[in-house]
Amino acid sequence: MVFHGSIVALVTPFINGKVDLVAIEKLVNWQIAEGTQGILVCGSTGEGSLLALAEWQKIVSQVVAVVETRVPVIVGCSAPGTAETVMMAQYAKELGATAVSVMTPCYVKPSAQGVYEHFQAINDAVDIPIIVYNNPGRAIVDISVELAGRLAQLPRIVGFKDSHMDTSRVIALRRLVSQDFALLAGDDLYASAFLANGGHGCMSVAANVAPRLCQELMTSWFAGDLGRFFGLRDQLDPLFRALAAETNPTTIKFAVSQLGYCKNEVRLPLLPVSASTEALIKEALASLNG
C-alpha cells in the first residue's frame, strides 16, 4: 500500500508574509530523515486555503523537487467549486505530485449526490490518485460510510482520510472497500483508536514536531509490538491535546517555531496562539524528551 503509516500534514512556513522556501526544504529533509512515510502539502495544516495559486504552485514544486521520489507527495486540492478543484488537481499532476487530497466542498453545503458528482468529476478529469478528505468540522458536510463506499468504487480514488470523531466508522467502511484502499485518520487524538479499528495510518499534525515518534507509533502497531505502541500513545498524548487547544494550524506553527524550523507566523484571519496555549505546547514538547 502506497499511502500508509505516518504522513505529515506539513505546515507552510512564512517569513514577513512570504512563503519561506528555504524553511520548507529543511523541514522536508528532516521529516524524511526521521522516517515520515509521506508528506501532505497545502492542506488545512499548510494553510492551503490562504495561499495564492502562484504560492501553492511554488510550494508543490519545491517539495516535489526536494523529496526526489523518496516518499509520496500528496497535495491538498480543495476548493468550494468543482471546476477550481479540477484545475488544482491538474496542476498537481503536472508538478509531479504522487496524489491529491480533496476535501468535501466547504461553505456551499452540497447534497450527498452533489458530493459524489464532485469527486466523480475530478476522477474523470485528472489521471492522478485521489484521497477523499472528510472533515465535517471544517466543511460542515459529512461523508457517510455508505457514500464513502460509493466513492471508493471510482477508479482513481485510492484512500479516505477521516476526521470524524467516531472512529468505529472505519470498521464498517472496511467491508465496503478493497484491501489496498487506504484508510487514514485525520486527527492525531483518534489515530490509535483508528488503527485498532482497522485503519492504515494517519495524516498527522503532530508529526511536524515529533516525526520519529509518530512514525514509530504506526510501525509498532503493525509490527504487533503492543507494549511499545501503548507507551508511545501515552507519551504523545499530551502533545496531541496541547495542539488541539486552539485552531489548527496556529498551535502547530508555534510548536514548529520552538524547534527553530520556521517563524511563528500565520496568515489572517488566523492569529498566533495565546500565552496560555504557548505554555501548554512548551510543556508538551519538553515532556517528549523527559
C-alpha positions as a Markdown table, in Angstrom:
| # | Residue | x | y | z |
|---|---|---|---|---|
| 1 | Met | 0.0 | 0.0 | 0.0 |
| 2 | Val | 1.5 | 3.4 | -1.1 |
| 3 | Phe | -0.3 | 5.6 | 1.5 |
| 4 | His | 0.1 | 4.3 | 5.0 |
| 5 | Gly | 1.8 | 4.9 | 8.3 |
| 6 | Ser | 2.7 | 8.4 | 9.4 |
| 7 | Ile | 2.1 | 11.0 | 6.7 |
| 8 | Val | 2.9 | 14.5 | 7.9 |
| 9 | Ala | 0.4 | 17.3 | 7.2 |
| 10 | Leu | 3.2 | 19.8 | 6.6 |
| 11 | Val | 3.0 | 23.4 | 7.9 |
| 12 | Thr | 3.7 | 26.2 | 5.4 |
| 13 | Pro | 6.5 | 28.4 | 6.8 |
| 14 | Phe | 6.1 | 32.2 | 6.2 |
| 15 | Ile | 8.6 | 35.0 | 6.7 |
| 16 | Asn | 7.4 | 38.6 | 6.6 |
| 17 | Gly | 4.3 | 37.4 | 4.8 |
| 18 | Lys | 6.0 | 35.4 | 2.1 |
| 19 | Val | 6.4 | 31.6 | 1.7 |
| 20 | Asp | 9.8 | 30.5 | 3.1 |
| 21 | Leu | 11.0 | 28.0 | 0.6 |
| 22 | Val | 14.3 | 27.6 | 2.4 |
| 23 | Ala | 12.5 | 26.5 | 5.6 |
| 24 | Ile | 10.3 | 24.1 | 3.6 |
| 25 | Glu | 13.4 | 22.4 | 2.2 |
| 26 | Lys | 14.8 | 21.9 | 5.7 |
| 27 | Leu | 11.5 | 20.7 | 7.1 |
| 28 | Val | 11.1 | 18.1 | 4.3 |
| 29 | Asn | 14.6 | 16.7 | 4.6 |
| 30 | Trp | 14.2 | 16.4 | 8.3 |
| 31 | Gln | 10.9 | 14.7 | 8.0 |
| 32 | Ile | 12.3 | 12.1 | 5.6 |
| 33 | Ala | 15.4 | 11.6 | 7.8 |
| 34 | Glu | 13.1 | 10.9 | 10.8 |
| 35 | Gly | 11.2 | 8.2 | 8.9 |
| 36 | Thr | 8.0 | 10.0 | 7.9 |
| 37 | Gln | 6.3 | 7.9 | 5.3 |
| 38 | Gly | 4.6 | 10.6 | 3.3 |
| 39 | Ile | 4.2 | 14.4 | 3.0 |
| 40 | Leu | 0.9 | 16.2 | 2.6 |
| 41 | Val | 1.4 | 19.9 | 1.5 |
| 42 | Cys | -1.1 | 22.8 | 1.2 |
| 43 | Gly | -3.7 | 21.1 | 3.3 |
| 44 | Ser | -5.6 | 22.6 | 6.3 |
| 45 | Thr | -2.4 | 22.5 | 8.4 |
| 46 | Gly | -0.5 | 24.1 | 5.5 |
| 47 | Glu | -2.9 | 27.0 | 5.4 |
| 48 | Gly | -3.8 | 25.9 | 1.9 |
| 49 | Ser | -7.0 | 28.0 | 1.7 |
| 50 | Leu | -4.9 | 31.1 | 2.5 |
| 51 | Leu | -2.4 | 30.6 | -0.3 |
| 52 | Ala | -2.5 | 32.4 | -3.7 |
| 53 | Leu | -2.3 | 30.0 | -6.6 |
| 54 | Ala | 1.2 | 31.1 | -7.5 |
| 55 | Glu | 2.4 | 30.4 | -3.9 |
| 56 | Trp | 0.6 | 27.0 | -3.9 |
| 57 | Gln | 2.4 | 26.1 | -7.1 |
| 58 | Lys | 5.8 | 27.1 | -5.7 |
| 59 | Ile | 5.3 | 25.1 | -2.6 |
| 60 | Val | 4.3 | 21.9 | -4.5 |
| 61 | Ser | 7.2 | 22.3 | -7.0 |
| 62 | Gln | 9.7 | 22.8 | -4.1 |
| 63 | Val | 8.5 | 19.8 | -2.1 |
| 64 | Val | 8.4 | 17.5 | -5.2 |
| 65 | Ala | 12.0 | 18.6 | -6.1 |
| 66 | Val | 13.3 | 18.1 | -2.5 |
| 67 | Val | 11.6 | 14.8 | -2.0 |
| 68 | Glu | 13.0 | 13.3 | -5.2 |
| 69 | Thr | 10.5 | 10.4 | -5.0 |
| 70 | Arg | 11.8 | 9.2 | -1.6 |
| 71 | Val | 8.3 | 9.3 | -0.2 |
| 72 | Pro | 4.8 | 10.1 | -1.6 |
| 73 | Val | 3.9 | 13.7 | -2.0 |
| 74 | Ile | 0.2 | 14.4 | -1.6 |
| 75 | Val | -1.1 | 17.8 | -2.5 |
| 76 | Gly | -4.2 | 19.5 | -0.9 |
| 77 | Cys | -6.6 | 20.4 | -3.7 |
| 78 | Ser | -9.7 | 21.7 | -2.1 |
| 79 | Ala | -12.0 | 24.5 | -3.3 |
| 80 | Pro | -15.7 | 25.3 | -3.0 |
| 81 | Gly | -16.2 | 24.8 | -6.7 |
| 82 | Thr | -15.6 | 21.6 | -8.7 |
| 83 | Ala | -14.0 | 23.4 | -11.7 |
| 84 | Glu | -11.4 | 25.0 | -9.5 |
| 85 | Thr | -10.7 | 21.8 | -7.7 |
| 86 | Val | -10.2 | 20.0 | -11.1 |
| 87 | Met | -7.8 | 22.8 | -12.1 |
| 88 | Met | -5.8 | 22.4 | -8.9 |
| 89 | Ala | -5.6 | 18.6 | -9.4 |
| 90 | Gln | -4.4 | 19.1 | -13.0 |
| 91 | Tyr | -1.7 | 21.4 | -11.8 |
| 92 | Ala | -0.7 | 19.0 | -9.1 |
| 93 | Lys | -0.3 | 16.2 | -11.7 |
| 94 | Glu | 1.8 | 18.5 | -13.9 |
| 95 | Leu | 4.0 | 19.5 | -11.0 |
| 96 | Gly | 4.8 | 15.8 | -10.2 |
| 97 | Ala | 2.6 | 15.1 | -7.2 |
| 98 | Thr | 2.0 | 11.5 | -6.2 |
| 99 | Ala | -1.6 | 12.0 | -5.3 |
| 100 | Val | -4.1 | 14.7 | -4.3 |
| 101 | Ser | -6.1 | 15.1 | -1.2 |
| 102 | Val | -9.6 | 16.6 | -1.8 |
| 103 | Met | -11.9 | 17.8 | 1.0 |
| 104 | Thr | -15.6 | 18.0 | 0.5 |
| 105 | Pro | -16.5 | 21.4 | -0.8 |
| 106 | Cys | -16.8 | 23.9 | 2.1 |
| 107 | Tyr | -19.5 | 26.6 | 2.6 |
| 108 | Val | -21.8 | 25.6 | -0.3 |
| 109 | Lys | -23.2 | 22.6 | 1.6 |
| 110 | Pro | -23.8 | 20.2 | -1.3 |
| 111 | Ser | -26.1 | 17.2 | -1.0 |
| 112 | Ala | -24.7 | 13.7 | -0.8 |
| 113 | Gln | -25.2 | 13.2 | -4.5 |
| 114 | Gly | -23.5 | 16.6 | -5.1 |
| 115 | Val | -20.5 | 15.4 | -3.1 |
| 116 | Tyr | -20.4 | 12.2 | -5.2 |
| 117 | Glu | -20.6 | 14.0 | -8.5 |
| 118 | His | -17.9 | 16.5 | -7.3 |
| 119 | Phe | -15.4 | 13.7 | -6.8 |
| 120 | Gln | -16.6 | 11.8 | -9.9 |
| 121 | Ala | -15.8 | 14.9 | -12.0 |
| 122 | Ile | -12.3 | 15.1 | -10.5 |
| 123 | Asn | -11.8 | 11.3 | -11.0 |
| 124 | Asp | -12.9 | 11.6 | -14.7 |
| 125 | Ala | -10.8 | 14.7 | -15.5 |
| 126 | Val | -7.4 | 14.1 | -14.0 |
| 127 | Asp | -5.2 | 10.9 | -14.1 |
| 128 | Ile | -3.9 | 11.1 | -10.5 |
| 129 | Pro | -4.7 | 9.1 | -7.4 |
| 130 | Ile | -7.2 | 10.9 | -5.1 |
| 131 | Ile | -7.6 | 10.6 | -1.4 |
| 132 | Val | -11.0 | 11.8 | -0.2 |
| 133 | Tyr | -10.8 | 14.0 | 2.9 |
| 134 | Asn | -13.8 | 14.0 | 5.2 |
| 135 | Asn | -13.7 | 16.9 | 7.7 |
| 136 | Pro | -17.2 | 17.8 | 8.8 |
| 137 | Gly | -15.9 | 20.3 | 11.3 |
| 138 | Arg | -14.4 | 22.5 | 8.5 |
| 139 | Ala | -16.6 | 21.6 | 5.6 |
| 140 | Ile | -20.0 | 21.2 | 7.5 |
| 141 | Val | -21.0 | 18.4 | 5.1 |
| 142 | Asp | -20.2 | 14.9 | 6.4 |
| 143 | Ile | -19.4 | 11.9 | 4.2 |
| 144 | Ser | -21.4 | 8.9 | 5.4 |
| 145 | Val | -19.9 | 5.4 | 5.4 |
| 146 | Glu | -22.2 | 4.5 | 2.6 |
| 147 | Leu | -21.2 | 7.5 | 0.5 |
| 148 | Ala | -17.5 | 6.8 | 1.2 |
| 149 | Gly | -18.1 | 3.2 | 0.0 |
| 150 | Arg | -19.6 | 4.5 | -3.3 |
| 151 | Leu | -16.7 | 6.9 | -3.8 |
| 152 | Ala | -14.2 | 4.1 | -3.3 |
| 153 | Gln | -15.6 | 2.4 | -6.4 |
| 154 | Leu | -14.3 | 5.3 | -8.6 |
| 155 | Pro | -11.1 | 4.0 | -10.2 |
| 156 | Arg | -8.8 | 6.9 | -9.2 |
| 157 | Ile | -10.0 | 7.2 | -5.6 |
| 158 | Val | -7.4 | 5.2 | -3.6 |
| 159 | Gly | -8.0 | 6.4 | 0.0 |
| 160 | Phe | -10.2 | 8.0 | 2.6 |
| 161 | Lys | -8.9 | 10.4 | 5.3 |
| 162 | Asp | -11.5 | 10.7 | 8.0 |
| 163 | Ser | -11.5 | 13.5 | 10.7 |
| 164 | His | -14.8 | 12.3 | 12.1 |
| 165 | Met | -14.8 | 11.7 | 15.9 |
| 166 | Asp | -16.5 | 8.3 | 15.5 |
| 167 | Thr | -13.5 | 6.0 | 14.8 |
| 168 | Ser | -15.8 | 3.0 | 14.7 |
| 169 | Arg | -16.8 | 4.1 | 11.2 |
| 170 | Val | -13.7 | 2.5 | 9.8 |
| 171 | Ile | -14.9 | -0.9 | 10.8 |
| 172 | Ala | -18.0 | -0.6 | 8.6 |
| 173 | Leu | -16.0 | 1.1 | 5.8 |
| 174 | Arg | -13.5 | -1.7 | 5.6 |
| 175 | Arg | -16.3 | -4.0 | 4.5 |
| 176 | Leu | -17.1 | -1.7 | 1.5 |
| 177 | Val | -13.6 | -1.2 | 0.1 |
| 178 | Ser | -10.8 | -3.3 | -1.4 |
| 179 | Gln | -7.9 | -4.4 | 0.8 |
| 180 | Asp | -5.5 | -2.0 | -0.8 |
| 181 | Phe | -7.7 | 1.0 | -0.2 |
| 182 | Ala | -6.0 | 3.4 | 2.3 |
| 183 | Leu | -8.0 | 4.3 | 5.4 |
| 184 | Leu | -6.2 | 7.2 | 7.2 |
| 185 | Ala | -7.0 | 9.0 | 10.4 |
| 186 | Gly | -7.3 | 12.8 | 10.1 |
| 187 | Asp | -6.8 | 13.6 | 13.8 |
| 188 | Asp | -3.8 | 12.6 | 16.0 |
| 189 | Leu | -6.1 | 12.3 | 19.1 |
| 190 | Tyr | -8.0 | 9.5 | 17.5 |
| 191 | Ala | -5.3 | 7.8 | 15.5 |
| 192 | Ser | -4.6 | 5.0 | 17.9 |
| 193 | Ala | -8.3 | 4.0 | 18.0 |
| 194 | Phe | -8.5 | 4.4 | 14.3 |
| 195 | Leu | -5.6 | 1.9 | 13.8 |
| 196 | Ala | -7.2 | -0.5 | 16.3 |
| 197 | Asn | -10.4 | -0.4 | 14.2 |
| 198 | Gly | -8.6 | -1.3 | 11.0 |
| 199 | Gly | -7.0 | 1.9 | 9.8 |
| 200 | His | -3.7 | 2.0 | 7.9 |
| 201 | Gly | -2.2 | 5.3 | 9.1 |
| 202 | Cys | -2.6 | 8.9 | 10.0 |
| 203 | Met | -2.2 | 12.2 | 8.2 |
| 204 | Ser | -0.6 | 13.8 | 11.3 |
| 205 | Val | -0.3 | 17.3 | 12.5 |
| 206 | Ala | 1.9 | 16.3 | 15.5 |
| 207 | Ala | 4.4 | 14.7 | 13.1 |
| 208 | Asn | 5.6 | 18.2 | 12.3 |
| 209 | Val | 7.4 | 18.3 | 15.6 |
| 210 | Ala | 7.6 | 14.6 | 16.6 |
| 211 | Pro | 8.1 | 12.8 | 13.3 |
| 212 | Arg | 10.2 | 9.9 | 14.6 |
| 213 | Leu | 7.8 | 9.1 | 17.5 |
| 214 | Cys | 4.7 | 9.4 | 15.2 |
| 215 | Gln | 6.3 | 7.1 | 12.7 |
| 216 | Glu | 7.2 | 4.6 | 15.5 |
| 217 | Leu | 3.6 | 4.7 | 16.8 |
| 218 | Met | 2.5 | 3.5 | 13.4 |
| 219 | Thr | 5.2 | 0.9 | 12.9 |
| 220 | Ser | 4.9 | -0.6 | 16.4 |
| 221 | Trp | 1.2 | -1.2 | 15.8 |
| 222 | Phe | 1.7 | -3.0 | 12.5 |
| 223 | Ala | 4.6 | -5.0 | 14.0 |
| 224 | Gly | 2.4 | -6.2 | 16.8 |
| 225 | Asp | 4.6 | -4.6 | 19.5 |
| 226 | Leu | 1.7 | -3.5 | 21.7 |
| 227 | Gly | 3.9 | -2.6 | 24.7 |
| 228 | Arg | 5.8 | -0.1 | 22.6 |
| 229 | Phe | 2.6 | 1.1 | 20.9 |
| 230 | Phe | 0.8 | 1.8 | 24.2 |
| 231 | Gly | 3.9 | 3.6 | 25.6 |
| 232 | Leu | 4.2 | 5.8 | 22.5 |
| 233 | Arg | 0.5 | 6.5 | 22.6 |
| 234 | Asp | 0.7 | 7.7 | 26.2 |
| 235 | Gln | 3.9 | 9.6 | 25.6 |
| 236 | Leu | 2.4 | 11.6 | 22.6 |
| 237 | Asp | -1.0 | 12.2 | 24.2 |
| 238 | Pro | 0.0 | 15.5 | 26.0 |
| 239 | Leu | 1.3 | 16.8 | 22.7 |
| 240 | Phe | -1.9 | 15.8 | 20.8 |
| 241 | Arg | -4.0 | 17.5 | 23.4 |
| 242 | Ala | -1.9 | 20.7 | 23.5 |
| 243 | Leu | -2.1 | 21.0 | 19.8 |
| 244 | Ala | -5.9 | 20.8 | 20.0 |
| 245 | Ala | -6.1 | 23.7 | 22.4 |
| 246 | Glu | -6.7 | 26.2 | 19.7 |
| 247 | Thr | -7.3 | 26.2 | 15.9 |
| 248 | Asn | -5.0 | 24.2 | 13.7 |
| 249 | Pro | -2.6 | 25.3 | 12.3 |
| 250 | Thr | -1.9 | 28.1 | 14.9 |
| 251 | Thr | -0.8 | 25.6 | 17.6 |
| 252 | Ile | 1.5 | 23.5 | 15.4 |
| 253 | Lys | 3.0 | 26.6 | 13.8 |
| 254 | Phe | 4.1 | 27.8 | 17.2 |
| 255 | Ala | 5.4 | 24.3 | 18.1 |
| 256 | Val | 7.5 | 24.1 | 14.9 |
| 257 | Ser | 8.9 | 27.6 | 15.6 |
| 258 | Gln | 10.0 | 26.3 | 19.0 |
| 259 | Leu | 12.2 | 23.8 | 17.2 |
| 260 | Gly | 13.7 | 26.5 | 15.0 |
| 261 | Tyr | 12.3 | 25.3 | 11.7 |
| 262 | Cys | 10.1 | 28.2 | 10.9 |
| 263 | Lys | 8.8 | 31.5 | 12.3 |
| 264 | Asn | 5.7 | 31.7 | 14.4 |
| 265 | Glu | 3.8 | 33.4 | 11.6 |
| 266 | Val | 0.3 | 32.6 | 10.4 |
| 267 | Arg | -2.0 | 34.5 | 8.0 |
| 268 | Leu | -5.1 | 36.5 | 8.8 |
| 269 | Pro | -7.7 | 35.8 | 9.8 |
| 270 | Leu | -5.6 | 33.3 | 11.9 |
| 271 | Leu | -3.7 | 34.7 | 14.8 |
| 272 | Pro | -0.8 | 33.3 | 16.9 |
| 273 | Val | -1.8 | 31.3 | 19.9 |
| 274 | Ser | -2.4 | 32.8 | 23.4 |
| 275 | Ala | 0.3 | 32.8 | 26.1 |
| 276 | Ser | -1.5 | 30.0 | 28.0 |
| 277 | Thr | -1.5 | 27.8 | 24.9 |
| 278 | Glu | 2.1 | 28.5 | 24.3 |
| 279 | Ala | 2.8 | 27.3 | 27.8 |
| 280 | Leu | 0.9 | 24.1 | 27.2 |
| 281 | Ile | 2.8 | 23.4 | 24.0 |
| 282 | Lys | 6.2 | 24.1 | 25.6 |
| 283 | Glu | 5.3 | 21.7 | 28.4 |
| 284 | Ala | 4.2 | 19.0 | 26.0 |
| 285 | Leu | 7.3 | 19.3 | 23.8 |
| 286 | Ala | 9.5 | 19.2 | 26.9 |
| 287 | Ser | 7.7 | 16.0 | 28.1 |
| 288 | Leu | 8.7 | 14.2 | 24.9 |
| 289 | Asn | 12.4 | 14.4 | 26.0 |
| 290 | Gly | 11.6 | 13.8 | 29.6 |
